[in-house]
Amino acid sequence: MKKIVLLLIAMLPVIAGSSQSAKLVSANNYYKDYVKENDPASLAKAKEAIDLALANPDTKDITKTQVYAGQIYLALFDLNLRLQTEKQTKETDPNKKTLVAYQNTPASDLEASFHAFANAKKLDTKGNYKSEIESGYTRVSYHFIKKASADYNSKKYAEALPAFETIYEINGEKDTSSLSNCALVAEKAGAYDKAKLYLQKMIDLKQGRGLTYSSLVNVYLMAKDTVAAMDVLKKGRVAYPNEIGRA
């Protein structure tokens, strides 16, 4: 009897592991059902299964788990975006309809998808899921661009900033256009600490020349830090004497 008990105890980790693997299989199967049948109930079940896998230490750091999570959360965002678009029954202009839909669709699922694909990229050292990760990044990036533009055009700068920051993170530090967008939107949103950070990065990259120094001076002035503003102004005059005006 004692041997049987010990055998059952030894089997518990195996059973637990099989249970978690089953969650991954279920998540993927429900997701495939949703893609095939377009049934929101299947997507809800896929989310439930993948959330359990993400919460378990035995499966959360498996590449497949993160890939599935990225796909499922991206599908959730797509579904919510479609539902918001369908609500715009009085709007006949398709561009305006899309704009409003992006404004009204929360970015939480899109952010979860991005982080999952980012985690998958780090974990996938052998490149077994390269195509799925690249495809996910492409779709996520597209949505963030649309979301950022929609919020910015509506002058919702605080809401637009996280999307612009994610675009910059996706594209990397070599994307100077995304960097300048982050600086501009942070300034308009009144997020002065972030504006200082991005403008300083632009200065370090010699991006924007004297205009960047002037922008940083203005940010410090708006933050009521005249000492720092004068310091930046002096540095700007040294770096670009013909572009920084004198009072």
Backbone as a ProteinNet text record, in pm:
[ID]
protein_1_A
[PRIMARY]
MKKIVLLLIAMLPVIAGSSQSAKLVSANNYYKDYVKENDPASLAKAKEAIDLALANPDTKDITKTQVYAGQIYLALFDLNLRLQTEKQTKETDPNKKTLVAYQNTPASDLEASFHAFANAKKLDTKGNYKSEIESGYTRVSYHFIKKASADYNSKKYAEALPAFETIYEINGEKDTSSLSNCALVAEKAGAYDKAKLYLQKMIDLKQGRGLTYSSLVNVYLMAKDTVAAMDVLKKGRVAYPNEIGRA
[TERTIARY]
82.3	0	86.5	191.5	283.1	347	382.9	445.3	348.3	221.4	120.2	104.6	101.1	89.1	207	327.9	448.7	447.6	397.8	391.4	294.1	182.1	83.1	137.8	210.7	272.1	373.5	451.5	552.9	489.7	368.6	301.2	235.1	217.5	145.9	206.3	340	396.7	369.7	372.6	347.6	204.5	110.5	-30.2	-54.4	10.1	-4.9	50.1	165.6	225.5	138.4	79	-9.7	-132.5	-179.8	-297.1	-268.2	-149.2	-113.4	-90.2	-30.9	-12.5	-147.8	-244.5	-378.8	-441.2	-408.4	-458.8	-407.3	-281.1	-223.6	-292.6	-314.2	-382.2	-523.6	-592.2	-728.3	-730.5	-635.5	-628.6	-611	-521.1	-495	-614.3	-676.1	-791.6	-910.2	-935.6	-1045.1	-1016.1	-889.2	-851.3	-872.8	-833.5	-853.9	-1002.8	-1082.2	-1227.7	-1283	-1230.7	-1277.2	-1241.5	-1119.4	-1074.9	-1161.6	-1197	-1274.1	-1422.8	-1479.8	-1624.2	-1665.9	-1568.9	-1595.7	-1696.2	-1680.3	-1769.5	-1700	-1749	-1686.4	-1677	-1767.9	-1764.2	-1636.6	-1591.3	-1467.5	-1347.4	-1351	-1240.8	-1236.6	-1351.9	-1358.4	-1299.1	-1327.8	-1272.4	-1121.9	-1077.8	-934	-862	-921.6	-863	-856.8	-963.2	-967.1	-856	-836.2	-734	-593.1	-571	-435.3	-400.2	-498.1	-471.7	-425.5	-483.1	-441.6	-298.2	-265.4	-129	-29.2	-69.6	18.1	40.3	-57.4	-48	31.3	56.3	126.5	276.6	360.7	506.2	565.5	496	548.3	528.9	435	405.1	419.3	425.7	425.4	548.4	661.9	785.1	815.3	714.1	727.4	694.3	774.4	754.1	613.3	568.3	436.3	326.8	340.4	241.5	231.2	347	348.8	298.1	330.2	280.6	128.7	75.6	-69.7	-135.2	-73.3	-128.1	-131.1	-22.8	-18.2	-128.2	-149.7	-252.1	-392.8	-416.1	-550.1	-585.4	-492.3	-521.3	-531.7	-459.2	-473.3	-611.2	-658.4	-792.4	-899.7	-876.8	-970.7	-978.7	-862.8	-862.7	-933.8	-904.3	-968.4	-1120.4	-1165	-1309	-1372.6	-1311.1	-1365.1	-1364.8	-1260	-1252.3	-1365.2	-1389.9	-1498.3	-1633.9	-1655.1	-1782.3	-1801.4	-1691.9	-1699.9	-1727.5	-1670.4	-1693.3	-1839.1	-1895.2	-2034.8	-2132.8	-2090	-2177.4	-2196.8	-2104	-2110.2	-2209	-2335.3	-2437.1	-2474.6	-2457.9	-2495.9	-2383.7	-2262.6	-2147.6	-2131.4	-2131.6	-2120.2	-1976.9	-1895.8	-1756.5	-1677.4	-1625.2	-1553.1	-1429.1	-1362.5	-1242.5	-1278.1	-1385.4	-1429.7	-1480.6	-1546.2	-1597.4	-1482	-1375.8	-1257.4	-1189.8	-1183.3	-1121.3	-1191.6	-1323	-1401.1	-1388.4	-1387.4	-1375.9	-1244.2	-1135.5	-1005.4	-1003.2	-1068	-1072.8	-1147.7	-1253.2	-1340.8	-1297.7	-1196.9	-1151.2	-1035.1	-1050.6	-940.7	-816.7	-700.5	-574.6	-520.2	-591.2	-537.4	-507.7	-598.7	-575	-459.9	-450.5	-342.4	-207.8	-204.6	-81.2	-41.4	-140.8	-112.9	-57.3	-111.5	-63.6	81.3	110.7	247	347.4	315	407.4	427	320.9	332.2	424.6	406.3	493.3	638.1	654.8	789.6	855.8	778.8	831	864.9	777.6	799.8	928.2	952.8	1073.1	1199.2	1196.6	1311.9	1331.1	1219.8	1225.9	1259	1222.4	1236.5	1379.7	1472.6	1614.5	1647.1	1566.3	1592.1	1510.6	1427	1349.6	1237.3	1187.8	1081	948.2	930.8	805.6	830.5	935.8	974.9	863.7	801.3	698.5	576.2	535	419.2	446.8	568.5	605	614.2	677.6	690.1	553.6	467.4	332.2	256.2	271.3	205.4	254.1	384.8	442.8	388.9	379.2	330.8	188.1	103.7	-36.5	-51.8	21.7	16	63.3	174	229.2	128.9	62.3	-38.5	-148.3	-198.1	-306.3	-259.8	-138	-88	-73.5	-31.3	-19.3	-156.2	-255.9	-391.5	-448.8	-424.2	-473.4	-407.7	-277.2	-204.5	-254.2	-272	-317.3	-458.1	-544.6	-683.4	-689.7	-617	-618.1	-550.1	-441	-369.2	-455.5	-520.9	-604.8	-723.1	-761.1	-869.7	-816.1	-685.7	-616.8	-621.6	-633.5	-626.8	-481.7	-397	-253.1	-208.5	-268.2	-230.8	-264.7	-378	-417.3	-330	-285.9	-206.8	-62.2	-9.9	131.9	174.8	102.3	146.1	156.3	64.8	69.2	193.2	224.4	344.9	470.5	469.6	584.7	603	492.2	500.5	551.7	508.3	557.5	709	755.2	899.4	971.5	911.1	970.8	977.3	872.9	868.5	973.8	979.6	1069.5	1215.4	1240.3	1377.1	1429	1542.2	1596.9	1644.9	1662	1705.7	1592.8	1471.3	1356.6	1345	1416.2	1419.3	1285.1	1207.2	1075.5	984.5	985.7	904	951.4	1081.3	1137.2	1086.9	1089.5	1043.3	892.8	818.3	674.9	649.5	727.3	713.7	740.8	844.5	878.5	766.9	715.9	610.5	483.5	440.7	315.5	329.5	445.2	468.2	458.3	515.2	508.2	363.9	287.5	148.5	61.7	101.4	24.4	58.7	160.6	203.6	284.6	331.6	416.8	561.7	596	722.9	845.3	836.5	951.2	982.6	878	898.6	944.7	890.3	931.7	1081.2	1126.4	1268.8	1353.9	1308.2	1381.2	1396.2	1285.8	1290.2	1366.6	1350.3	1424	1574.2	1610.8	1752.7	1810.5	1732.3	1776.8	1797.5	1707.4	1721.4	1847.6	1876.1	1997.9	2121.2	2119.1	2232.5	2255.3	2146.4	2155.5	2175.8	2187.5	2200.7	2083.6	1965.7	1844.2	1768.7	1733.3	1658.5	1743.4	1872.4	1968.2	1921	1927.7	1895.4	1750	1662.3	1519.5	1490.2	1565.4	1545.3	1585.3	1695.8	1736.5	1628.4	1573.8	1469.4	1346.5	1311.5	1196.1	1219.9	1342.8	1375	1374.4	1420.7	1413.8	1268.4	1180.2	1038	975.6	1014.9	961	1002.3	1129.1	1174.5	1102.9	1077.6	1005.9	862.4	797.9	660.9	656.6	767.2	777.2	824.5	842.1	881.8	1019.4	1108.8	1246.9	1336.3	1344.5	1417.7	1568.5	1618.6	1762.4	1805	1730.5	1761.4	1739.7	1638.1	1610.1	1728.2	1784.3	1898.4	2021.1	2037.2	2150.7	2143.1	2022.2	2002.5	2022.1	1973.3	1987.5	2134.9	2215.4	2359.5	2426.4	2388.4	2446	2403.8	2279.8	2230.1	2302.2	2332.1	2403.9	2546	2606.4	2741.2	2737.3	2638.8	2630.1	2585.2	2488.5	2433.8	2418.1	2529	2528	2442.6	2424.7	2348.2	2199.2	2160.3	2021.7	1947.5	2019.7	1957.1	1956.7	1838.7	1828.3	1868.9	1903.1	1939.4	1835	1801.7	1700.3	1758.8
-120	0	126.1	121.2	235.6	263.8	156.3	173.2	237.9	200.7	257.6	407.1	445.6	586.8	666.2	611.4	679.9	693.3	592.8	596.1	703.9	713.2	815.6	956	973.1	1103.5	1140.2	1042.7	1066.8	1103.6	1053.9	1081	1217.8	1282.6	1409.6	1517.6	1540.3	1641.7	1611.9	1485.3	1446.4	1478.7	1446.7	1474.9	1624.5	1701.4	1848.1	1904.9	1853.1	1900.2	1869.1	1750.5	1712	1801.4	1838.9	1925.4	2061.7	2115.4	2245.9	2239.1	2130.3	2111.9	2104.4	2042.3	2032.3	2171.3	2263.2	2400.4	2467.3	2442.4	2499.5	2444.2	2313.2	2249.3	2305.4	2319.4	2373.6	2517	2597.6	2737.3	2747	2666.2	2669.2	2617.2	2510.9	2454	2550	2612.2	2709.8	2829.7	2871	2982.8	2946.7	2825.4	2779.7	2770.9	2727.1	2722	2861.6	2958.5	3095.8	3148	3122.7	3168.7	3105.5	2981.5	2908.5	2945.5	2950.2	2969.6	3112.6	3194.9	3332.8	3339	3247.1	3238.9	3299.3	3413.2	3477.6	3387.5	3291.4	3200.9	3117.8	3078	3001	3086	3212.2	3302.3	3326.2	3336.5	3353.5	3232.3	3113.2	2991.1	2982.4	3029.9	3031.9	3123.3	3240.1	3333.5	3271.8	3205.1	3141.8	3037.7	2957.9	2852.7	2911.4	3011.7	3067.6	3146.9	3209.1	3281.9	3186	3067.3	2966.9	2921.6	2905.8	2865.8	2976.3	3100.7	3214.5	3231	3190	3204.5	3092.5	2986.2	2870.4	2879	2867.4	2878.5	2770.3	2658.6	2549.9	2575.2	2663.3	2683.6	2828.3	2924.3	3064.7	3102.8	3037	3072.8	2979.4	2912.2	2830.9	2918.5	2913.3	2998.2	2983.7	2859.4	2831.6	2902.7	2907.4	2975.3	3122.2	3187.2	3330	3358.2	3270.1	3286.7	3276.1	3173.6	3155.9	3276.3	3324.6	3441.3	3563	3583.1	3694.6	3686.4	3568.2	3548.9	3567.7	3512.6	3519.3	3661.7	3731.4	3868.7	3963.7	3934.7	4014.6	3992.4	3868.3	3837.5	3907.6	3917.2	3987.3	4135.8	4194.8	4335.9	4352.2	4264.7	4269.9	4260	4169.6	4151	4276.9	4333.4	4455.1	4571.5	4578.4	4684.7	4668.9	4546.2	4521.5	4558.3	4523.3	4555.5	4706.9	4776.6	4923.2	4984.7	4925.7	4975.3	4956.8	4841.9	4811.8	4900.9	4958.3	5047.2	5182.3	5217	5348.9	5345	5321.1	5303.6	5434.4	5546.8	5675.4	5738.6	5684.2	5739.6	5668.6	5746.4	5688	5689.7	5781	5789.2	5675.5	5581.4	5467.9	5507.8	5614.4	5659.8	5713.8	5792.3	5845.4	5734	5634.6	5521.2	5444.8	5424.8	5355.8	5437.3	5567.5	5656.9	5647.4	5655.7	5650.2	5512.4	5408.3	5271.9	5253.5	5303.3	5292.6	5373.1	5488.6	5570.5	5499.1	5427.1	5365.1	5224.6	5169.1	5034.2	5041.1	4986.4	4988.9	4918.4	4968.5	4913.6	4799.7	4763.9	4665.5	4529.9	4479.7	4351.1	4361.7	4475.3	4496.5	4501.6	4566.8	4573.9	4435.8	4357.1	4221.3	4135.4	4154.4	4080	4116.2	4245.1	4290.1	4233.3	4239.7	4188.4	4037.7	3967.1	3822.5	3790.1	3859.6	3836.1	3876.4	3982.7	4025.3	3918	3860.6	3751.8	3629.9	3599.8	3484.8	3502.2	3624.2	3651.2	3624.4	3660.5	3637	3488.6	3416.9	3274.7	3186	3231.7	3148.3	3155.1	3100.1	3107.6	3027.7	2928.5	2845.3	2890.5	2988.6	3041.1	2951.3	2865.6	2773.5	2844.7	2960.3	3034.2	3171.1	3181.2	3309.1	3370	3291.3	3345.2	3392.7	3316.9	3356.6	3485.7	3496.1	3615.5	3737.4	3723.4	3835.8	3880.7	3784	3817.4	3891.1	3844.7	3909.8	4052.2	4071	4204.7	4299.7	4251.5	4334.4	4382	4290.2	4324.6	4414.9	4384.5	4466.2	4608.4	4619.7	4750.4	4832.5	4767.6	4836.4	4894.9	4814.8	4861.1	4975.5	4967.1	5074	5205	5196	5316.1	5380.8	5298	5349.1	5406.3	5335.8	5379.7	5511.8	5521.6	5643.4	5761.4	5739.4	5846.1	5891.2	5795.6	5829.1	5916.2	5878.4	5955.4	6091.3	6093.2	6219.2	6318.7	6271.5	6359.9	6414.5	6342.9	6389.6	6470	6498	6574.5	6505.5	6373.1	6295	6250.5	6345.6	6322	6222.6	6230.4	6137.3	5993.7	5975.8	5842.3	5795.2	5889	5854	5817.9	5876.7	5858.9	5713	5628.5	5489	5415.1	5445.7	5380.8	5423.9	5553.9	5602.4	5541.2	5526.6	5467.7	5321.2	5250	5109.3	5096.2	5184.2	5183.9	5203.2	5295.6	5320.8	5197.8	5130.8	5009.3	4898.5	4885.2	4781.6	4808.4	4933.1	4967.1	4977.2	5003.7	5013.8	5156.6	5177	5311.6	5377	5298.8	5356.6	5432.6	5412.1	5479.6	5620.4	5713.2	5849.9	5920.6	5880	5940.6	5908	5781.5	5742.7	5812.1	5831.8	5900.9	6044.4	6114.6	6253.2	6260.6	6160.6	6156.1	6143.3	6057.5	6039.3	6169.8	6240.7	6367.7	6470	6480.3	6576.9	6548	6422	6384.8	6395.7	6359.4	6371.7	6517.4	6605.7	6749.4	6798	6758	6800.8	6741.5	6622.6	6556.8	6611.9	6696.4	6749.3	6649.8	6545.1	6444.3	6491.2	6591.3	6660.6	6573.6	6484.5	6396.9	6309.8	6258	6176.8	6262.1	6382	6471.8	6504.3	6529.6	6556.2	6437.1	6317.8	6195.3	6178.1	6192.2	6170.7	6281.4	6404.4	6515	6502.5	6456.8	6436.7	6326.6	6221.6	6115.9	6172.2	6261.4	6323.7	6408.6	6479.8	6561.6	6472.9	6362.1	6269.1	6212.1	6196.9	6143.4	6254.3	6380.1	6497.9	6507	6476.8	6479.4	6609.8	6679	6802.4	6925.9	6906.9	7015.8	7116.1	7246.4	7349.6	7348.7	7304.8	7301.4	7209.1	7100.3	7006.5	7070.6	7143.9	7216.7	7316.5	7388.4	7487.1	7420.8	7303.7	7229.9	7187.4	7144	7100.8	7219.3	7333.4	7455.4	7486	7478.7	7507.8	7410.1	7283.9	7183.3	7215.6	7252	7287.1	7412.4	7507.6	7628.1	7594.9	7506.6	7466.4	7389.2	7319.8	7247.8	7339.2	7468.5	7572.2	7545.1	7495.9	7472.5	7562.7	7688.6	7787.2	7763.7	7709.6	7683.3	7581.9	7471.4	7368.2	7421.1	7505.4	7562.2	7647.2	7729.3	7813.9	7729.5	7620.2	7531.5	7468.2	7422.1	7362.4	7468.6	7589.7	7698.4	7728.5	7732.3	7758.5	7649	7521.8	7410	7415.2	7455.6	7466	7572.9	7684.8	7794.3	7752.7	7670	7620.3	7521.9	7432.1	7329	7385.2	7478.8	7534.1	7685.6	7757.9	7901.6	7981.9	7931.5	8004.8	7968.4	7873.3	7827.2	7857.1	7885.9	7914.3	8064.2	8124.3	8268.7	8316.1	8442.3	8503.2	8607.2	8601.9	8698.3	8836.8
0	0	0	80.9	88.9	-45.6	-118.6	-250.1	-349.3	-338.6	-428.2	-402.7	-272.8	-236.7	-289.1	-269.4	-316.6	-468.6	-537.6	-683.4	-729.3	-661.2	-696.8	-673.7	-562.7	-533.9	-640.7	-684.6	-787.5	-920.3	-942.8	-1070.1	-1074.1	-957.4	-952.4	-1041.3	-1039.7	-1129	-1275.5	-1312.4	-1451.4	-1489.6	-1396.2	-1422.1	-1433.4	-1343.2	-1346.1	-1475.7	-1516.7	-1641.9	-1760.1	-1761.4	-1871	-1875	-1755.1	-1746.4	-1807.9	-1777.9	-1832.9	-1983.6	-2030.5	-2174.6	-2243.6	-2174.7	-2229.6	-2245.4	-2151.8	-2162.7	-2288.6	-2321.4	-2443.2	-2567	-2567.6	-2680.5	-2694.5	-2581.6	-2583	-2634.3	-2586.8	-2629.3	-2780.2	-2834.5	-2977.8	-3056.9	-3008.3	-3079.2	-3080.5	-2966.2	-2959.8	-3050.9	-3053.5	-3141	-3288.1	-3326.7	-3464.3	-3498.6	-3400.4	-3421.4	-3446.6	-3370.7	-3387.9	-3526.8	-3569.2	-3701.1	-3810.5	-3791.8	-3892.1	-3889.9	-3769.6	-3755.7	-3719.8	-3678.5	-3637.2	-3521.9	-3426.9	-3311.9	-3189.6	-3139.5	-3023.4	-2900	-2888.3	-2772.6	-2773.5	-2892	-2903.3	-2864.1	-2901.8	-2867.3	-2716.3	-2654.1	-2508.8	-2437.5	-2490.1	-2431.5	-2455.3	-2570.2	-2599.5	-2501.8	-2473.3	-2376.9	-2237.8	-2198.1	-2066.4	-2052.2	-2155.7	-2151.3	-2152.2	-2235.6	-2246.5	-2120.5	-2057.3	-1933.1	-1822.9	-1820.1	-1722.4	-1750.1	-1876.8	-1913.8	-1881.2	-1900.8	-1870.2	-1720.5	-1642.6	-1497.1	-1431.8	-1506.3	-1449.3	-1476.4	-1373.7	-1391.9	-1481.9	-1497.3	-1580.9	-1729.7	-1764.1	-1905.9	-1953.9	-1860.2	-1902.7	-1984.6	-1962.4	-2033	-2150.7	-2198.5	-2319.3	-2440	-2542.9	-2660.2	-2715.8	-2725.2	-2780.7	-2701.7	-2570.4	-2486.6	-2523.3	-2537.7	-2568.5	-2709.4	-2803.5	-2940.7	-2942.4	-2876.9	-2871.7	-2804.5	-2696.9	-2626.7	-2718.6	-2792.5	-2886.4	-2989.6	-3044.2	-3146.7	-3090.3	-2972.9	-2913.3	-2872.7	-2809.1	-2767.9	-2887	-2992.8	-3114.2	-3175.6	-3172.2	-3222.7	-3139	-3008.1	-2920.9	-2956.8	-2983.4	-3024.2	-3158.1	-3253	-3384.6	-3372.3	-3284.9	-3266	-3208.1	-3105.1	-3044	-3142.3	-3224.1	-3325	-3426.8	-3469	-3565.2	-3506.1	-3380.7	-3316	-3302.9	-3272.3	-3263.6	-3400.5	-3503.7	-3639.6	-3678.9	-3644.6	-3679.3	-3605.4	-3493	-3416.7	-3485.3	-3574.1	-3638.6	-3755.4	-3725.2	-3829.5	-3899.4	-3830.8	-3889.9	-3971.9	-3957.5	-4029.3	-4163.5	-4271.1	-4405.2	-4458.1	-4405.9	-4450.3	-4383.9	-4463.2	-4403.9	-4325	-4367.5	-4296.3	-4157.2	-4151.3	-4022.8	-3932.8	-3993.6	-3917.2	-3851.8	-3929.9	-3877.4	-3767.7	-3789.9	-3692.1	-3556.7	-3558.3	-3435.2	-3369.8	-3452	-3399	-3324.8	-3382.4	-3315.5	-3186.2	-3187.4	-3066.4	-2954.5	-2990	-2890.7	-2849.5	-2917.2	-2884.1	-2785.4	-2665.7	-2567.4	-2621.6	-2583.6	-2634.9	-2548.7	-2440.9	-2346.4	-2411.9	-2494.4	-2561.5	-2661	-2728.9	-2824.8	-2753.3	-2638.4	-2559.2	-2508.1	-2464.6	-2418	-2530.7	-2650.2	-2766.8	-2798.9	-2796.1	-2824.8	-2726.4	-2598	-2495.7	-2509.6	-2547.1	-2566.2	-2683.6	-2794.2	-2910.8	-2879.8	-2801.2	-2761.6	-2676	-2583.4	-2499.9	-2584.8	-2680.2	-2768.4	-2848.7	-2893.3	-2971.6	-2890	-2762.5	-2674.8	-2647.7	-2634.3	-2600.1	-2719.9	-2838.9	-2959.1	-3014	-2940.5	-2977.9	-3104.1	-3135.9	-3254.3	-3376.3	-3357.8	-3470.1	-3517.9	-3429.2	-3468.6	-3496.4	-3436	-3453	-3518.5	-3595	-3654.2	-3739	-3825.4	-3914.9	-3837.4	-3734.6	-3655	-3578	-3524.4	-3447.2	-3537.9	-3653.7	-3747.1	-3797.7	-3827.4	-3872.5	-3763.1	-3639.6	-3526.9	-3507.4	-3513.5	-3499.6	-3605.9	-3729.2	-3839.4	-3815.1	-3773.1	-3749.2	-3627.4	-3522.2	-3400.4	-3430.1	-3503.7	-3538.1	-3618.8	-3714.1	-3797	-3708.9	-3615.8	-3528.1	-3438	-3387.3	-3301.6	-3379.3	-3504	-3587.4	-3607	-3637.8	-3658.4	-3528.4	-3418.4	-3287.7	-3247.4	-3266.4	-3232.1	-3315	-3444	-3534	-3498.2	-3466.5	-3432.8	-3307.6	-3205	-3079.8	-3097	-3174.4	-3195.8	-3273	-3378.2	-3460	-3381.3	-3276.1	-3189.8	-3071.5	-3075	-2972.2	-2835.5	-2838	-2713.9	-2695.7	-2664.1	-2664.3	-2557.1	-2439.7	-2332.3	-2370.5	-2439.9	-2484.6	-2600.6	-2684.1	-2802.4	-2767.7	-2660.1	-2627.2	-2611.2	-2534.4	-2520	-2653.1	-2745.8	-2877.2	-2955	-2951.5	-3019.6	-2957.2	-2825.4	-2757.3	-2796.7	-2811.5	-2851	-2993.7	-3081.2	-3219.3	-3220.1	-3137.3	-3127.1	-3073	-2975.4	-2918.8	-3023.1	-3102.5	-3205.6	-3313.1	-3357.4	-3468.1	-3426.4	-3299.2	-3251.8	-3251	-3185.6	-3166.2	-3295.1	-3400	-3527.5	-3597.7	-3552.6	-3613	-3554.1	-3611.9	-3560.2	-3576.2	-3674.6	-3694.2	-3576.9	-3532.3	-3417.2	-3290	-3278.8	-3162.4	-3155.6	-3268.4	-3269.3	-3244.1	-3291.4	-3263	-3112.7	-3047.6	-2902.2	-2828.6	-2871.4	-2807.3	-2825	-2946.4	-2976.9	-2897.4	-2899.9	-2833.3	-2681.6	-2628	-2483.6	-2441.1	-2523	-2492.1	-2494.5	-2597.2	-2609.2	-2498	-2449.5	-2343.4	-2205.6	-2199.7	-2070.4	-1990.5	-2058.8	-1993.7	-2006.2	-1926.3	-1945.1	-1918.4	-1822	-1794.7	-1916.8	-1979.4	-2098.4	-2215.9	-2226.9	-2334.2	-2322	-2199.5	-2175	-2218.4	-2181.9	-2214.7	-2365	-2437.5	-2582.5	-2654.5	-2608.6	-2671.5	-2646.9	-2527.8	-2499.7	-2587.7	-2611.2	-2702.3	-2842	-2884.5	-3015.6	-3022.9	-2914.8	-2909.6	-2917.6	-2844.3	-2847	-2986.6	-3061.5	-3198.6	-3302	-3251.3	-3339.2	-3435.5	-3383.6	-3463.3	-3438.3	-3544.6	-3530.1	-3506.3	-3485.6	-3469.6	-3363.5	-3396.4	-3298.5	-3255.1	-3343.1	-3311.7	-3193.2	-3184	-3073.2	-2941.1	-2941.3	-2820.6	-2780.2	-2879.5	-2850.3	-2790.5	-2843.5	-2790.9	-2647	-2618	-2482.6	-2386.8	-2432.9	-2351.4	-2316.4	-2417.4	-2394.3	-2295	-2303.6	-2211.8	-2068.7	-2049.3	-1914.8	-1863.6	-1952.9	-1912.6	-1873.2	-1950.9	-1917.1	-1786.8	-1756.4	-1629.3	-1516.7	-1549	-1453.5	-1392.6	-1477	-1434.7	-1519.7	-1479.8	-1559.6	-1556.3	-1448.1	-1437	-1542.9	-1551.6	-1650.7	-1791.7	-1809.4	-1941.3	-1989.1	-1901.6	-1938	-1968.1	-1894.5	-1917.6	-2056.8	-2095.2	-2228	-2336.3	-2309.5	-2406.2	-2433.3	-2328.3	-2343.6	-2427.3	-2397.6	-2472.5	-2618.9	-2641.6	-2778.7	-2857.9	-2791.7	-2859.2	-2895.6	-2811.5	-2841	-2957.4	-2954.7	-3058	-3192.5	-3189.3	-3313.9	-3298.7	-3300.6	-3274.1	-3372.7	-3494.7	-3593.9	-3593.1	-3507.1	-3507.8	-3377.3	-3271.1	-3141.9	-3119.7	-3114.5	-3099.5	-2961.5	-2952.9	-2824.4	-2786.3	-2657.5	-2608.5	-2601.6
[MASK]
+++++++++++++++++++++++++++++++++++++++++++++++++++++++++++++++++++++++++++++++++++++++++++++++++++++++++++++++++++++++++++++++++++++++++++++++++++++++++++++++++++++++++++++++++++++++++++++++++++++++++++++++++++++++++++++++++++++++++++++++++++++++

